[in-house]
Structure formats: structure tokens, C-alpha cells
């Protein structure tokens, strides 16, 4: 008996993959607009129907992608047909949308975006980059008839496009400061937005939280008459393929979410799913000297610094650092300086990146004795780093991590994908 439907043949698109992505990236001119009106209209007009799928919806500040990857890996190990939606991508846009671990094809992206482009051409409130990407993903999962869907929020929760989908369990990873421009200046405000994924009488599983965030989550769950479980202990029963004690916390959250949602899994599937789980740029050992981590806010940097000490002890890193300009540059530098013996500041392709000069000025005020050098590119920085005896740590942004991975793999990066 064939458990999975036959693979659909994707027709050759009239729009090339490169052309389709160029149109999609052009939507970034509309910026970030939080709200559910556009995505609900897209869902209706595309006839998106996921009622036959179980949906695990994940919000939080850090760890969302890792938790989703673990959930997806466990479910695939048990034999379910899975969908996985995450953001941002590192090297290729296709990473964001996966069925049974396989990235969406270039032709499926091009065809889907062509349909969406024609559909929204005359809309007064034009959908944003993320709304179109979410619609593309949801349509792909509908057509693929997935059994289970791990759905990561893009920004916040309450008005995030992913919140238009009815879920079977709401999952909240640790909440901390990030995206304050949109979510609020206090932990309570940020938590209120992220707790907006909690729906009436749908169970909630949360990581251990700061008191302010925990209180907000408890109030929201009570208002929704939703059962609530906080996961305080790390998962210890089986090995986890990702490095760091925090990944054992993420594994515990993933397993709890599946069980609370009454999804049929067993210990064997959990073990077979967690051991090989792969999620790049999360304390990723590229080789015996290079570690890549996408830590992009002070909370993630603190976890990174602890993991570094757990693995490397007192040995300090040659730090390759690039941070987006809207992030807490000082907080990140203060956290990473104690594990660094020197810092290389390369210019990266992202238009949102803080200039190496700005980072240099921040470093010089935070830790004047820490030597740093401004570099023209990632390849120049890596070449210099590898002449030094210290292990190399590449971090500060998932965009930077993606650029580094593309360079190390010898592949076109996200920046180049539209220009091929």
C-alpha cells in the first residue's frame, strides 16, 4: 500500500525562478504591515484548506526555527507527511517551504508566485513580502496534502500572517527583547503580541519565561480557556543533533507540543527524529575550527556565549561579526567580547546591515582593549581568520550566517539568487 500520494508534476513556469523572486523581493518596498486582512483574502481566493492537517504553530523570540525543525524531524521519523514553514532563509528562498524535508522546487516557486502576482495586481492594500510568502507556502502544503504542519511565525504573533490558520497547539519559545519597533518596548508588551497565537480552547505549551512574560501568557490562556503547560526541564532521554544545552530545552518543548496535541508518536520516533536533526547556523560546526551561529539579539548572544564556554572552555575566538542596523549593537558586542580574542568586521551584502565602521565604534566603547579590523568582504575576513590559531566564530545575524555558508559551500547566496 502506498502511504503517500504520487508526486505531482510541476509544469514549466512562464515566469523564471529568478524573475519570480525579483518580483517578490520588490514587495519589500511595502515594508512590514502587521494584520490579517490580506492573508485571509489570499487564503479564500487560493482555496487554501488545511483542515485535514494538524498544525503546530510556534511563536517566541529565539529558538522557533529549531523547535519547528525538531517537530518536523520527529514527525517524519514516525512516517507522517510533513510541511515545514520557517523564516528567514539562509542561502536560498526555497529553504522556507519544505514537504517531507524537501525544499519547494524552483518551478513551484515560479508558478506559485506568478499566480499570486496576477491575483493581487490590482489590490488596493497590496500584500507584503511575508504575506505573499506565507500564501505561497500554505497553497503548497494544501496541494501536497500534508498530514502535519510546523508553522513558524514571522514577526510577533497576534497579527502575524501565520495566525490566520487554525492550529492544534500553540507553542511559545523563550521571549526576550527583539523587534521592539513593532512589538513593544517592554517584555510584557512583546509577550502580549506573541501570546496572540493562543486561540480559544487550543492547548498551549510554553518554554520557561521571565516572570513578566509568564504572567501575560497565563492571562491570555485563561481568557481563551486554553490548557497551559510550561516546560522547565531539558530533554535528556535521547541525544539531540544540535549543540548546546538550550537545544535540549528546545527538544523538550517540541516533544511536549506533540504530546499535548495528541499526535501519535513513540519514543523510537522521538529518538530517530532528534538524533539527526539538522538546522544550519545554530552553533553549526562547519569544520574543526569554524562555528557558525545566527545569534542576532542579546538574548541569543548570551546563549551562544554560554555554549561556546561549555564546548571550548577558556579558549577565545577570532570573532567574525556582522549585525543588522536595527538590532542592539551594544548589547550583542558586550555579550560576545568576553569570548573573543580579536574581531573581524566584514562588509556584507544586506542593505539592513550596520556598517563595519558603526560596529567598530561600538566595540571601541564597549571593550577598548579588544583588537578589531574592518574587512572588505566575508572571503577576506575568513582568509585572515584562518591564519590565526584561535577557533573562528561567525555570528551576529542570520543574514550574515547565510552569506558565510554560501561562501563556504561555493554556492550563490541569497543576495545573488535574484541576479543569476
Secondary structure by P-SEA (a helix, b strand, c coil): ccccccccccccccccaaaaaaaaaaacccccccccaaaaaaaaaaccccccbbbbbbbcccaaaaaaaaaaaaaaaacccbbbbbcccccccccccccccccccaaaaaaaaaaaaaaaccccccccaaaaaaaaaaaaaaaaccccccccccccccccccccccccbbbbccccccccccccccaaaaaaaaaccccccbbbbbccccaaaaaaaaaaaaaacbbbbbbcccccccccccccaaaaaaaaaaaaaaaaacccccaaaaaaaaaccccccccccccccbbbbccccaaaaaaaaaaaaacccccccccccccccccaaaaaaaaacccccbbbbbbccccccccaaaaaaaaaaacccbbbbbbccaaaaaaaaaaccbbbbbbccaaaaaaaaaaaaccccccccccc
